[in-house]
Amino acid sequence: MKHFEFVNDRLIVLDQRKLPFQKEYVVCKTYQDTYTAIKDMIIRGAPLIGIVAAYGVVLGFKEIIEKNLEKDKIHDVIVHLSKSRPTAVNLFWALDRMKSTFERIKDMDKIEIYKQLLNEAKKIESEDKNINRKIAEYGNQLIKENSNILTHCNAGALATGGYGTALGVIREAHFSGKNVHVYVDETRPYLQGARLTAFELSEDGIPNTVICDNMAGYLMKLGKVDCVIVGADRIALNGDTANKIGTYSLSVLAKHHGIPFYIAAPTSTIDFSISSGDEIPIEERDEDEVRIFNGQKIVPDTSNVFNPAFDVTPAENITAIITEKGIVYPPFKQNILKLKD
């Protein structure tokens, strides 16, 4: 099942809010449509956000051609797309790459610029698929036979160009015959684990068990978790990592129980410009994502709601970071710097 595709000057994306029981696609004809797809979580996952934003720049330049606007209007498009979500650094990485491409070719005619921008977006997509495979190969070295693996949120094919980061490692372990079993946190309030990760694992025939988010500690106490693998939305230079809300709690529990805690992410998720997680902006989303479940209010109107989309796991709780360039161990700052191009 394709979860996105650029065809006939349009980006077609699978509406991940409807999975697993409905498979509906949204057609993005303009860069404003891609902005909405990212902001409203029609698509999600740091690598995929970057890819979709890149195609958004392409659609923005298409509008420049159709309306006979100045080429430099593409900067307004890029700024608008950059405001869609604040935490996933892949968004800004991809937009910077598209901006650099434009600056390099801006003296060409508009049709050629459009073609070059489209080629760059396709390259970002293709590279991400290859990166996922490399992350999976490196990560599989850490997985023992018959492992019970706990994961949080969705860091699978649906969150990337394909195959996945954390789920890519799990897939590689499964297909290499290691007989793994996966515990899937439901991941409130958007249920990316229950709806998306369980769906992906089941489609691939990987044994999995869905648990409520607050069951993880008890599961670890029972000795049923051999390692934790999650994705990332932004990694600071010291190894502090922002990921879906609830990840920090898992890292504390894993550390207490002596369980390895792994991050799987491409190097594009590393923000070399920030020294620690204290500098990572944390997105706060609409209260109704918590107030309303399945169309029904579950929180009293008089109660306030706090709904951060991410938290930051400190580097000291992380055993290793799995990237396409290899496995990074502490001291993270020293070793992360070696990954910089």
Helices and strands as residue ranges (DSSP letters): E 4-7, E 10-14, E 25-28, H 31-39, H 46-66, G 71-73, H 74-82, H 89-105, H 110-140, E 148-151, G 157-159, H 166-175, E 181-185, H 192-192, I 193-197, H 198-203, E 208-211, G 213-215, H 216-221, E 227-230, E 234-235, E 241-244, H 247-257, E 261-264, G 267-269, G 277-279, H 288-291, E 292-293, E 296-297, E 310-313, G 315-317, E 320-323, E 326-328, H 332-337
